[in-house]
Amino acid sequence: MMYAAQVHASDAEGFWLTPNCPSIKHLEAYLTKAFDPDVVDQIVVLKARKYKLPQIHGFYDWVDGRLKLDRNKPIGVHNAIFFGETND
């Protein structure tokens, strides 16, 4: 499995897209080096799938230098709306 992230900043329009990482732990290490935690508003982690569009894995907050899953946002609904599919 490969993971990438859309990093949404509170003071900018749009988002940044990270390179693919082999695990969420590696993605977290990349984010620690690449982004100032005070600027990050929300992180959307995407899961790469072979021959298909990536799917939303989860919505995360940046808390104390770590990714914290926001369980209040239903990813199944977002995937169905934006990708026309549910989680595999």
C-alpha positions as CSV (number, residue, x, y, z in Angstrom):
1,M,0.0,0.0,0.0
2,M,1.2,3.5,-0.7
3,Y,-0.1,6.7,1.0
4,A,0.0,10.4,0.0
5,A,-1.5,13.4,1.7
6,Q,-3.2,16.6,0.7
7,V,-2.0,19.2,3.2
8,H,-4.4,22.1,3.7
9,A,-3.0,25.2,5.3
10,S,-5.0,27.8,7.2
11,D,-3.4,30.8,5.4
12,A,-3.4,29.6,1.8
13,E,-5.9,28.6,-0.9
14,G,-5.7,25.1,-2.2
15,F,-3.4,22.4,-0.9
16,W,0.0,20.7,-1.2
17,L,0.3,17.1,-2.3
18,T,3.0,15.0,-0.8
19,P,5.0,12.2,-2.6
20,N,3.8,8.6,-2.1
21,C,5.1,6.9,1.1
22,P,5.0,3.2,1.9
23,S,3.3,3.7,5.3
24,I,1.5,6.4,7.3
25,K,4.5,6.4,9.7
26,H,6.8,7.4,6.8
27,L,4.2,10.0,5.6
28,E,4.2,11.4,9.2
29,A,8.1,11.6,9.1
30,Y,8.0,13.5,5.8
31,L,5.3,15.9,7.0
32,T,7.4,16.7,10.1
33,K,10.4,17.7,7.9
34,A,8.5,19.5,5.2
35,F,5.7,21.5,6.9
36,D,5.5,24.0,9.8
37,P,2.9,22.6,12.2
38,D,1.5,26.0,12.9
39,V,0.5,26.5,9.3
40,V,-1.2,23.1,8.8
41,D,-5.0,23.1,9.2
42,Q,-6.0,19.6,8.0
43,I,-4.4,16.7,6.3
44,V,-6.3,14.3,4.0
45,V,-4.5,11.0,3.7
46,L,-5.0,9.2,0.4
47,K,-4.5,5.5,-0.2
48,A,-3.1,4.6,-3.6
49,R,-4.8,1.7,-5.5
50,K,-3.5,-0.2,-8.5
51,Y,-5.1,1.1,-11.7
52,K,-7.7,3.2,-9.9
53,L,-8.0,6.7,-8.5
54,P,-6.6,7.1,-5.0
55,Q,-9.2,6.8,-2.2
56,I,-9.5,8.9,0.9
57,H,-8.0,6.9,3.8
58,G,-8.9,9.4,6.5
59,F,-9.0,13.0,7.6
60,Y,-6.2,13.9,10.1
61,D,-5.3,16.8,12.3
62,W,-1.7,17.7,13.1
63,V,-1.4,17.5,16.9
64,D,1.9,17.8,18.8
65,G,3.9,16.8,15.7
66,R,1.8,13.6,15.1
67,L,-1.0,12.7,12.8
68,K,-4.3,12.2,14.7
69,L,-7.3,10.6,12.9
70,D,-10.5,12.7,13.0
71,R,-13.1,10.1,13.4
72,N,-16.0,12.6,13.1
73,K,-15.7,12.9,9.4
74,P,-17.2,9.9,7.5
75,I,-14.7,8.9,4.7
76,G,-17.1,6.5,3.1
77,V,-19.5,9.3,2.3
78,H,-16.7,11.4,0.8
79,N,-15.4,8.5,-1.3
80,A,-18.9,7.8,-2.6
81,I,-19.5,11.4,-3.5
82,F,-16.1,12.2,-5.1
83,F,-15.1,8.9,-6.5
84,G,-18.4,7.0,-6.9
85,E,-17.1,4.1,-4.8
86,T,-17.1,3.0,-1.2
87,N,-14.0,1.7,0.7
88,D,-12.7,-1.7,-0.3
